[in-house]
């Protein structure tokens, strides 16, 4: 069954179980269609920044490896990272158009500003697939996580951390992501659907470029305005910012940290969760998203319409286009209780990566050991 999801108001699915890789069974055999191109293809990959370690550590290498495996090692990935600069990314996109890559996977720094570049790519006959963030312009498809569900999971888990007596007397700080990232708006909308009317949002920030140091400065302002002892919890849209929030709280002399959310299951965040400095993160299966994105790109270039349709069974709307074929990958709340069943079971991290000398005792307390 298809779902239509607006970029501004998404209908969040309630399931938070992880779907296994290859669940769509869309292998794209030679019977799917007459390939428009062979295996000698170039996939352009434009990623937005390096502050979030997932892009360099997971997304790029996984996509590169998957493209190679899908093309008998004849396909290649042309990669560029904009390092949070929209103008830089516009230039990188133009270079890929000039280089005549066959398809582009685009994770936009600024979803609105990149629209003219997406239009140029389409005019050049190069399909653009929006990856992780929904870019404006004539994109061919979109793959990401169910972003409003991410925010809803964060909000629900934060309420659970506060406890059954959570009320409007509890003051919450909301540290949202960058205002230029459409995902940030969806995370916020999902979180507010869980928090609204249950607690008081005492301070709320849109954090420029998602940078931890900006979140740290914002949090210092919130502490000054609210008082360090009157903050019941902190909604942080991702793990990098959660790290900055912890620094600000500790600098203010807070020793008993309030519950803090996150997203991306970054290694330092997993360790903070074990140590009790961060309450939760949202684990998103990057291998599933990245591998399926690579499959979508190759299928599109090779004209394998049946496989492409199987990979894009959802529908989303952007501010400029409606009914965009999409795949929305489910998510799971990561807490102390399921570290072994998520990031360890999926080989994102080894126990030896997590339970370093500093965290050995905390790991042992929750049943994690090398």
N, C-alpha and C positions, 0 to 999 in steps of 0.2 A: 504494500500500500504506500502510495506516495504522500509526502507531506509538503506543504508549502509554508515556508518560513520567511518572514519579513526581516530585513536587516535591522529594523528598529524595534519590532516586537515579535520575538520568536516564540513559537509554541513549543515549550520544552518537554521533551520526553521524560518520563519518570524513572525509567530503568537506568541503573548506574553500573551494571555489570559490563565487564570488558568483553567485546566480541573478539573471537579468535581471528588471527590473520587468515586470509583466504576464505572467509566465511561466505563470500558471494559466489565462490566456485566459478569465477570468471577467468578461465585460463587462456581464452583467446586462441583456440586451435586454428589451423589453416583453413578450416571450413567456415569460419565466421564471415569472412569477406575476402574479396580480392585486394591484397594489400596495396595501398597507394604508394608506399615506399618499402624498401627492404630493411635489412638490419643496420645498414650503414647510415645511421641517423645521429643528429646532434640535438640534445635536449638542453635548452638554456635554463639555468636555475638562478633566480634572483632572490636572495634572502635579505632580511631587513637590518639586522644588527648583530653585535657580538656580546652585548651586555648580558643577554640571556644565553647561557652556555649551550643550550640544546641545539642551536642552529649549526654550530661548528662541530659539536661532539656527536650529534645523532642525525639530524635531517640530511645534511649534505653527504656524509659518507654512506648512509643507508640508500639514498636515492641513486648515488653514483653506482654502488654495487648492484642494485636492482636493475638499473638500465642496462648495465653490462650483461647481467645474467639473462635478461629478456631478449637480448640481441646477439647472443653467442659471441660476446665480447667485441662486437663490431660497432656498437653504439657508444657515444661518449656524452659526457655532461660538461657544458661550458658554464662555469660557476663564477658568481660575483656577489659580494656582500656590501651593502650600502652603508653599514656602520651608522645607522639612524639618520642618514642625510637624504632627504627626498630628492634634492637636485642631483646628488650623486647617482641615485637609483635611476632617475630619468635618463641620465647619460649612459648608464650600463644597459638599460633597455634599448636605447637607440643603437648602441654598439652591436647588440645581439641581432637587431633588425638588419643592420648593415652587414653583419657576418652571415646572414641568411641561415640562422639556425632553423630547425624544422618545427619546433614547438617550444613554448616558454612556460615554465612553472614560476609564478610570480607571487612572492610574499611581500606585500606593499608596505613601505614605510608610511606613506600617506595615501590612503585609499582613494581619495578624491583627486589629488594632484596628479596621480599616475594615469588617470583616465585617458588623457590625450595620447599618451604613449601606447596604451592598449589599442586605441583606435588606429594608430599608425601601423602597429603590428598586424592588425586584421587587414588593413588595406594592402599590406605587403604579402598577405596570404599565410601569415604565421599565426596559428592558434595560440591563445593565451589561456592557461588554466590558473585560476586564483588558488593559491596554496596557503592554508592556515588563516589568512585574512581575506575578506571579501572585497576585492578591488572593484572600483567603478569602471564603466566602459564596457565594450562588447566582448566580455570574456566568454569562453566556450563552456567552462565548467568550474566547479568550486569543490574543494575538499578541505574539511576542517573538523574540529570537534564541535559538539553541540554546545555552543558557547553560553547560551542562557542557562543550560543545565549545569555548566561549570559553576556559574555564579550562584545558582540555586543550591547546589551541593555545598559550596563554601558557606553560604548564609545559614543553611540548615544545621551544618556541623558546628558553626559558631554558636548558635542558640543552644545546641546540646552541651557545648562546653560551659556556657554560662550556667545552665541548669534549669530545672523545671520552674524555678521562681523568677526567670527572666521577665523583666517588665520595663515600662517606659522610664523608670528611674535609672535604668542601666544606660550609661552613655557610651556610645560606640564611635570610633574614628574610622572613616572609610578612606582607604588609600587606593583610589582607582588608577587605571593605567593611562596611557597617553591619549589625549583628546583627538589625535589624528588617526588612531587605530579603531576601526569599527568594532573589533572584538571587545575592546575595553567597554564600550557602551553596552554590549550584550552581557558581559560579565556583571556589570553594575545592575542592569535591569533584572537579571536572574537573582542576584543577591538581594535586591530590594524586594522582590516578590516574597522572599522568605523572611526578611527582617522588618519590613514596613508594618508599623502598628504594634510590634512586639518589643522593640527597644527604641531608644532615642539616638538618632544620628547627630551627634554633637558637633562634629567637624567632618568635612568631606573635601577631598582634593583630587584633581586630575594631575597625574604625575608626569611631567615633561619627559618624553623619550623613555619612559619606564625605568629611569636610572635610579639605582639604590641610593646614591648620594642626594638626589632630589627628594626621594621618599624620606630619607633621614631628616632633611631640613624641614619638610612639611610636618613630620611627626614632632619635631622640636617645637614648632609653632603650636601644634595641637596640645601638647603638654602644657605649654605656657598659658593657653587659653582655658583649658579644662581643669588642669591640676593633675599632677602625676598619680595621685591616689584615687582619682575619680573616673578613671578609664576602665570600663568593664571588659572591653575586648577591642581588638583591632581587625577590621576587614582589610586584608592586603590582597590585591588582585593577583600578585605572583610572588615567587620565592625570593627573587633578587631584591624586591622592595621590602619583603619581610625582614631580610638581613639588615637593611638600613633602619627599619623601624626598631629592631632589637637594639641596635647601637644607640639610637636616640633615647630609648627608655633607660638603658643602662647608664648612659651619660647623665641622665637626670636623677640617678640614684635609685631607680626602681629595681628591687631585688626579686620580688615576687611578680614575675611577668604575667600580664593578662593573656588570655587565649588570642593567638594570632593565626590567621589563615595564610594560605599561599597557593601556588599553582606551578606545575612543571616538574615536581619531584626532583629538583636539583640536589646533588650530593650534599652540599652544605645544609640544605633544608632538611633532608632526611636525618642528618646528624643532629640538627637543632631539635627535631621532633623527638628523637631518642633522648636527648638531654633535657627535654621539657621546656625549651625556649620558644618553640613554635608548636602550635597545637596540631595543625594538619596542613597537607598540601593536596592538590588535585593531580592524580597520576593520569597521564594521557599516554596511550600507547603510541609513542613516536614511530616505532618500527611499522605498525599497522598503517598509520597515516602516510608515512614516507613511501613505503613499498606500494601502497595502493595508488598514490599520486604518480609514481613512476609507471605503474601499469596503465593508468589513464593516459599519460602523455604518449607512451609508445603505441597504445591502441588507437589513439586519435591520429597520429601520424601515419600509421600503417593501414588506416581505413577499416579497422576491425570494429564495426558499428555495434555488433551484438555484445562484445566484451565491454565496450565503452558504456553502453546503456546499462549493463548489469552493474557497473561500478558507480553509476550516477542515478540511483533510484529515487533520491530525494529531490526537492525543488526549493530554491531560495529566490528571494527578490533583493536586488540592490537598489539604491536610489535612482539608478539610470536604466536598469533592465529587470524584467520580470521573468519568472519561470526558468531560472538558470539551473541546468542539471547539476546535481550535487551529491556528495557523500558526507554524512555527518557521523563521525566516529564517537562511540560512547566513552564515558569517563568513570573514574572511581575515586572516592575519598580515601586519601592515604593518611593513616594515623599509626600510632605505635603498634596497634594490634595486627596490622596486615602488611607490614614491610616485607616480611619473608614471602608472602603470597603474591606480591605485586612486583616491585622493582628487582627483587632478588630472583624470583621465579622466572621473570621475563629476561633475565641476563642483562638488565640495565646496569646493575652494580653487583659486584661480588661482596660477600660479607666482609672480606678483608679490606675492601675499599671503604666500607661504612664503619666497621668496628676497629678503627685505628686506636693507638694507645690511649689517646685522650678520651675515647668513647667506650673502651672495653667494659668498664664497670657498668655503665648505663645499658650497654647492649646485653650484658649478662642478666641484668634485672628484668628484662622483658623477653628473655629466652633466645636471644640472638648470640651465636658464638661461631667463631671461624672453624 
